[in-house]
Amino acid sequence: METGELIFITGGVRSGKSAFAEQLAVGHARETDSNLHYIACGIPSDREMQERIQRHQQDRKQSESAWRTWEQPVHLSHIANQFTGQDVILLDCMTTLLNNYLFQEEIIDAPTVLELVKKDITALCSRAGEVIIVSNEVLQDIPYEDGLTLHYQKLLGNMHQQIVENAILAILVESGMPLVKKGRWK
């Protein structure tokens, strides 16, 4: 994954990571006079997911910043040519993107899934000025004995490691508090 400005933000469910990522994206867009883009990977498959999507949409609407939202559950590389160096992209979220590849596309082969996600991220980073990726931290639990869940944890862990390796900044958000794990943040 070749990148210029890749930022990775992770945290547990309801940790405040998405709100933090949105604030970070808005700040960077203002500093660089860039356009804000939000790539939403969520598929409204049940009531909880519908409510989560609506909450995130409402948060962006209430923001003083102008977001352009892209509803793209998989194959983010297909929209990469829409971006330029004057764009800040917020991708929310990596865990949902991974789920979509595993269950919507029915690809359970780990190398194939990792290659597709890597292709997506590389394509976005090669076009946009900055890409901020949000992901859920589900790896701090004891590994599950269920084969599918364990497979998912391993895939996500490998993906996180690859992203962080190429990121200029990696932040863990816990209880609304950002903790820098790599790089420097103002």
C-alpha positions as CSV (number, residue, x, y, z in Angstrom):
1,M,0.0,0.0,0.0
2,E,1.7,3.2,-1.1
3,T,0.3,6.2,0.6
4,G,1.1,9.8,1.2
5,E,-1.3,10.8,3.9
6,L,-3.0,7.8,5.5
7,I,-4.4,8.0,9.0
8,F,-5.8,5.1,11.0
9,I,-8.3,5.5,13.8
10,T,-9.5,2.6,15.8
11,G,-11.4,2.0,19.0
12,G,-14.1,-0.1,20.6
13,V,-17.8,0.2,19.8
14,R,-19.2,3.6,20.9
15,S,-15.7,4.8,21.8
16,G,-16.1,8.1,20.0
17,K,-13.8,7.1,17.1
18,S,-16.1,8.2,14.3
19,A,-16.8,11.6,15.8
20,F,-13.1,12.1,16.4
21,A,-12.3,11.1,12.8
22,E,-14.9,13.5,11.5
23,Q,-13.4,16.4,13.5
24,L,-9.9,15.5,12.3
25,A,-11.0,15.4,8.7
26,V,-12.8,18.7,9.0
27,G,-9.7,20.3,10.6
28,H,-7.4,19.0,7.9
29,A,-9.8,20.1,5.1
30,R,-9.9,23.6,6.6
31,E,-6.1,23.7,6.9
32,T,-5.5,22.6,3.3
33,D,-8.7,24.1,1.7
34,S,-9.7,20.6,0.7
35,N,-13.1,19.0,0.0
36,L,-14.6,16.6,2.5
37,H,-15.7,13.1,1.4
38,Y,-17.3,10.4,3.5
39,I,-17.2,6.8,2.2
40,A,-19.9,4.9,4.0
41,C,-19.6,1.2,3.8
42,G,-22.7,0.3,5.9
43,I,-25.5,-1.7,4.4
44,P,-28.9,-1.1,6.2
45,S,-29.4,-4.8,6.8
46,D,-31.3,-4.5,10.1
47,R,-32.9,-1.9,12.3
48,E,-29.8,-1.3,14.4
49,M,-27.7,-0.7,11.3
50,Q,-30.4,1.6,9.8
51,E,-30.4,3.7,13.0
52,R,-26.5,3.8,13.0
53,I,-26.4,5.0,9.4
54,Q,-29.1,7.6,10.1
55,R,-27.2,8.9,13.1
56,H,-24.0,9.3,11.2
57,Q,-25.9,11.0,8.3
58,Q,-27.5,13.4,10.8
59,D,-24.2,14.2,12.4
60,R,-22.7,15.2,9.1
61,K,-25.8,17.2,8.1
62,Q,-25.6,19.1,11.4
63,S,-21.9,19.8,10.8
64,E,-20.9,23.2,9.7
65,S,-18.8,21.5,6.9
66,A,-20.0,20.3,3.5
67,W,-19.6,16.5,3.2
68,R,-20.1,14.6,0.0
69,T,-21.2,11.1,1.0
70,W,-20.4,8.0,-1.1
71,E,-22.5,4.9,-0.2
72,Q,-20.0,2.3,-1.3
73,P,-20.2,-1.1,0.5
74,V,-17.4,-2.8,-1.5
75,H,-15.0,-2.1,-4.4
76,L,-13.9,1.3,-3.3
77,S,-11.4,1.3,-6.0
78,H,-14.2,1.8,-8.5
79,I,-14.8,5.3,-7.2
80,A,-11.2,6.3,-6.6
81,N,-10.9,8.2,-9.9
82,Q,-13.5,10.7,-8.5
83,F,-10.9,12.1,-6.1
84,T,-8.0,14.5,-6.4
85,G,-5.2,15.8,-4.2
86,Q,-7.6,18.4,-2.9
87,D,-9.8,15.8,-1.2
88,V,-9.9,14.5,2.3
89,I,-11.6,11.1,2.5
90,L,-13.0,9.6,5.7
91,L,-13.7,5.9,5.3
92,D,-16.1,4.5,7.9
93,C,-15.4,1.8,8.5
94,M,-12.9,-0.9,7.8
95,T,-14.7,-3.6,9.8
96,T,-17.9,-3.0,7.8
97,L,-15.9,-3.1,4.5
98,L,-14.3,-6.4,5.6
99,N,-17.8,-7.8,6.6
100,N,-19.2,-6.8,3.2
101,Y,-16.5,-8.6,1.3
102,L,-16.9,-11.7,3.5
103,F,-20.7,-11.9,3.5
104,Q,-22.1,-9.8,0.6
105,E,-19.5,-10.9,-1.9
106,E,-19.2,-14.4,-0.3
107,I,-15.5,-14.3,-0.5
108,I,-14.1,-16.2,2.5
109,D,-10.6,-16.8,1.1
110,A,-8.3,-14.6,3.3
111,P,-5.7,-13.7,0.7
112,T,-8.5,-12.6,-1.7
113,V,-10.2,-10.5,0.8
114,L,-7.0,-8.9,2.0
115,E,-6.0,-8.2,-1.6
116,L,-9.3,-6.5,-2.4
117,V,-9.2,-4.3,0.7
118,K,-5.6,-3.4,0.0
119,K,-6.5,-2.6,-3.6
120,D,-9.3,-0.3,-2.4
121,I,-7.1,1.6,0.1
122,T,-4.2,1.9,-2.4
123,A,-6.5,3.3,-5.0
124,L,-8.0,5.9,-2.6
125,C,-4.6,6.9,-1.3
126,S,-3.1,7.3,-4.8
127,R,-5.8,9.9,-5.7
128,A,-6.8,11.8,-2.5
129,G,-4.7,14.2,-0.5
130,E,-5.6,12.4,2.7
131,V,-7.4,9.2,3.6
132,I,-8.6,8.7,7.2
133,I,-9.7,5.1,7.9
134,V,-11.9,4.2,10.9
135,S,-12.1,0.7,12.2
136,N,-13.4,-1.2,15.2
137,E,-11.0,-2.7,17.7
138,V,-12.3,-6.2,18.2
139,L,-8.9,-7.8,18.8
140,Q,-8.5,-7.1,22.4
141,D,-10.9,-9.9,23.4
142,I,-9.8,-13.5,23.9
143,P,-9.8,-15.2,20.5
144,Y,-13.1,-16.9,19.8
145,E,-13.3,-20.7,19.4
146,D,-16.0,-20.2,16.7
147,G,-14.1,-20.8,13.4
148,L,-15.8,-17.9,11.4
149,T,-15.3,-15.4,14.2
150,L,-11.6,-16.4,14.7
151,H,-11.1,-16.2,10.9
152,Y,-12.6,-12.7,11.0
153,Q,-10.4,-11.6,13.9
154,K,-7.3,-12.8,12.1
155,L,-8.2,-11.1,8.8
156,L,-9.0,-7.8,10.6
157,G,-5.8,-8.0,12.7
158,N,-3.7,-8.6,9.5
159,M,-5.5,-5.7,7.8
160,H,-4.9,-3.3,10.7
161,Q,-1.2,-4.2,10.8
162,Q,-0.9,-3.4,7.1
163,I,-2.7,-0.2,7.4
164,V,-0.8,1.0,10.4
165,E,2.5,0.1,8.7
166,N,1.7,2.6,5.9
167,A,-0.1,5.2,8.0
168,I,1.6,8.4,9.1
169,L,-0.7,8.5,12.1
170,A,-2.4,5.8,14.1
171,I,-4.8,6.7,17.0
172,L,-6.7,4.5,19.4
173,V,-9.8,6.2,20.8
174,E,-11.0,5.0,24.2
175,S,-13.9,6.6,26.1
176,G,-13.6,9.6,23.7
177,M,-9.9,10.1,24.4
178,P,-7.5,9.8,21.5
179,L,-4.3,7.9,22.3
180,V,-1.6,8.3,19.7
181,K,0.0,5.0,18.8
182,K,2.1,6.1,15.8
183,G,3.2,9.4,14.5
184,R,2.5,12.9,15.8
185,W,-0.8,14.6,16.3
186,K,-1.2,18.3,17.2
